[in-house]
């Protein structure tokens, strides 16, 4: 999406037009764009700015503040490792380190094949099942370092199939 096609620009304009009558449309516009494309690069932010009159600086600030928005494309499987206090105390750092080791990427990065992204998350509200990991919304309770390789292998085996 680095070079946005004419159809892409049209789609982004349509999303912006959808919320033209809203008092504060930015979050809704960005949310729809994130759902449509999986990320919100600077070129797209400029189009949103032209449509809404909101400065690119303000849009960028919103995109980078909220963890559910991304400036980069995410992998097919987004591994969210909670590093909130309860999870951290029960070994979440070692779990995320193991995912990083196996996949060869750091938190916030995506594998070269586009299959996996690792995200370090703050509290996800699953303290009772700490340490918690999510993969595309599916929660893995009481994750251990020993289980990480098996989970990654399961998703690799699915390959193109949906989880």
N, C-alpha and C positions, 0 to 999 in steps of 0.2 A: 504494500500500500504506500510505499515511499513515493511512487509516482501515481497519483490518484487519477483513475480513469474518469472519463466524462460521466459514465454511469455511476461511478462512486460519488462524484461531486453532486450529481442529481439526487442520489439517495440521501446524502447528508443534508442537502437543502430541504428535501421532503421531511426529514426528521425535525429539522429546525422549524419548518412551517407548521408542523403538527402542534407545536407549543407556542405559536406566535401570540396567542391571547392570554397566556399565563403571565402572572405578575413576576414570578421568579422561575424561569424555565430551565436554567442551566443544568441542574442535577438531572432532570428528566431527559434532556437532550443528550447529555454525556452518557447516561445510563443506557439509552437506546442505541447509541453509537457503539458503546462497549459490547452490548449484546450482539449487534450486527457484525462487527469486525474483530472483536476480541481485544482490541487496544485502541488508544486514542493518540496517534502521533501528532507532532507539531503542525504538520500540513493540514490535518483535520481541524485542529484547534483554530487555525487561521480562518478556515471556512466558517466555523461556528461563530467566530468573532465578527466576521463580515455580515453574517445573518442576524446576529443579535445585538450588535453594538457593544458587547462586553469585551473588554480588552483581552488580548492574548495572555498578558501577564496574570490577570485574574483567573482565566480559564486554566492556565498552566498550574497556578496555585491550587485550584480545586482538584485537578487531576492528580497532582503529586501528593496532596494531603490525604486523600481517601485511598485506602489500600485496595479497594475493589476496582479502582481504575488503574490502567496500566499504560505506560508509554511504549512498551515493547510487546510484540506478540507473545502469547503464552503457549505452552505445550498443550497437546491433546489431553494430557492428564496433569492437572495442577495439584501438587502435593503440598498441602498446608500443614506445617508443623507448628503447633501451639507452643509458644515460649512464655506463656503467662506464669505467674508465680507457682501455682500448684503443679503445672506440667514441668516447669523447670526443675523444681525440687525433686521430682520423681524421675529425672533423667532425660528430659526432652532435648537438651543440648546434644547429648550423645546420639540420640535418635536422628536428629537433623544432620549431624556430622556423618552418620553412617549413610543416610540417603545421598549426601554430597559425595562421599567417597565412592559409592557404588555407581552413581550416575556421572561422576566427573564434572560436576557443576557446583557452584556456590548458590546459597539462597538468593533468589531474585533472578537467577539465570535459567535458560532453557537449553535442553540438549540440542546438539547440532541436527539431529533427525526430527526435531519438533515434537517429540513424543512426550517429554516430561519438563515441567517447571517446578522448582522448589520455592515455596514462599514461607518465610518466617512470619508467624502471626502472633499477635498479642492475644490476650485471653479470648477464647472462643466460647466461654461459658460451659465448658465440659469438665469442670474441675473434679467432679466425682469419679471420672473415668480417666484421670491423668496417668501418663501423658497421652494426649489425644492428637491424632493426625486425621486430616480429611483429604480425600482424593475425589475431586469433582463433586464435593458435597457429601460423599459417603464417609461416615465417621468410623475410624479404627480406634477403639478404646484400648487403654493400657498398653500402648505400643512399646515394644522393647527393641533393642539393637538387634537381637537374634531374629526377630520377625521381619526386619526391613528387607533383606535379600529375597525372601519368599514373596513379599508383597510386590516388589519391583518385578520379579520373575513372572508373577501372575499377570500383571499389566502388560509386560512385554509379550507374553504368550497371546494375549488378546489382540495385540497389534492394532489393526484397523477396526476391530470390533468395538462396539460401545461397552462401557463398563456397566 
